[in-house]
Amino acid sequence: MARDYYDVLGIQRNASKDDIKKAFRKLARQYHPDVSQEANAEEKFKEINEAYEVLSDDQKRQRYDRFGHAGVQGNAGGYGAAGASGFEDIFEDFFSSFVGRQNGRRRGPRPGGDIRVDVTIAFEEAAFGVDKEIEYFRLEICEVCDGSGAREGSSATTCPECNGSGEVRQVRQTFVGSVVRVTTCPRCGGKGTVVDDPCTNCDGSGRKRKQAKVSVPIPGGVSDGLRMKIPNEGDVGENGAPTGDLYVVIHVSEHEYFKRRESDIILDLPINVAQAALGDKIMVPTLEGDVEMTIPAGTQTGKVFRLRGKGVPRLRSDGSSNARGDQLVYITVEVPTKLTDEQRELFEQLASTMDSGITPQANGRGFFDRVMNFFGE
């Protein structure tokens, strides 16, 4: 007659799932056939595994508690059958560092690393584009040993630790048996060869850090923080492995007058009260020089004038430039804070001719509404 499963694991009937797991761990270590010296270890382990499979499953445990072994007949397959899934689950942490982490593949030569270079350009250069010559350091093939890493007159030899395979195998005995772990050879780094007489110019690495110069065409319309990829201009790879890439990160200096919003240029332009009231023709700075702009009589603070085509080129996804944006001129009417005696007298004369009553602005006609209408809100 089969033994009571709780007795097999040595636990109480009200044991928690953690208690069941701990009991199984302890007994499995003791009776696993690959590590146990007891004559009946295999039978014991099958019994332990069968008990764990039932009691660790809430539904099976409930049927067992109610009907005994009859309630779980056909479910407990024992060691090597359905119980194997419970066994693998409980010992997953022991296998994680050995099984599945190493695939036994030879690593081979490492590709070259990528390099990042930060470049600061002027506001105008970001708008219209510029060619920048960038200087940086990168690993290049050693000109003395031509990348072999060996001193002139010598050559690399087969690695004695891995016999040229580039990998080593370590066998470890655990309570679940022998586990083989395959790792990259620490002697040759996966190359399969070693250099006994290294090149003095590159210390046997086959690569030498040198200064490089690359001309980078920066298209018009780039924005601050843009990262450009220049293929195959990074570190050279080992033994013919691919070369890394160069990444150029663009930083745009601030302008004295202009700000940028996507492809549009923003300019805040102050005018005096006389220009606002009477109108004027003024010279407005743009990225291409001053242009004449007409200020209509009665212009108010917050008025926006659009100079079409005076903005920044729109940058396409392929890196080329498209049609330009606009320049938006925001008007601010400046009220003088200090007046000469003559100016004060003139303003007093003007004030005497004007209505001094103040009436709140009707809805939909104020400055706030004009700003919201301009932005489409």
Secondary structure, 3 states (H helix, E strand, C coil): CCCCHHHHHCCCCCCCHHHHHHHHHHHHHHHCCCCCCCCCHHHHHHHHHHHHHHHCCHHHHHHHHHHHHHHHCCCCCCCCCCHHHHHHHHCHHHHCCCCCCCCCCCCCCCCCCCEEEEEEECHHHHHHEEEEEEEEEEEEECCCCCCCCECCCCCCEECCCCCCCCEEEEEEEECCEEEEEEEECCCCCCCCEECCCECCCCCCCCEEEEEEEEEEEEECCCCCCCEEEECCCCCCCHHHCCCCCEEEEEEECCCCCEEEECCEEEEEEEEEHHHHHHCEEEEEEECCEEEEEEECCCCCCCCEEEECCCCCEEECCCCCEEEECCEEEEEEEECCCCCCHHHHHHHHHHHHCCCCCCCCCCCCCCHHHHHHHHCCC
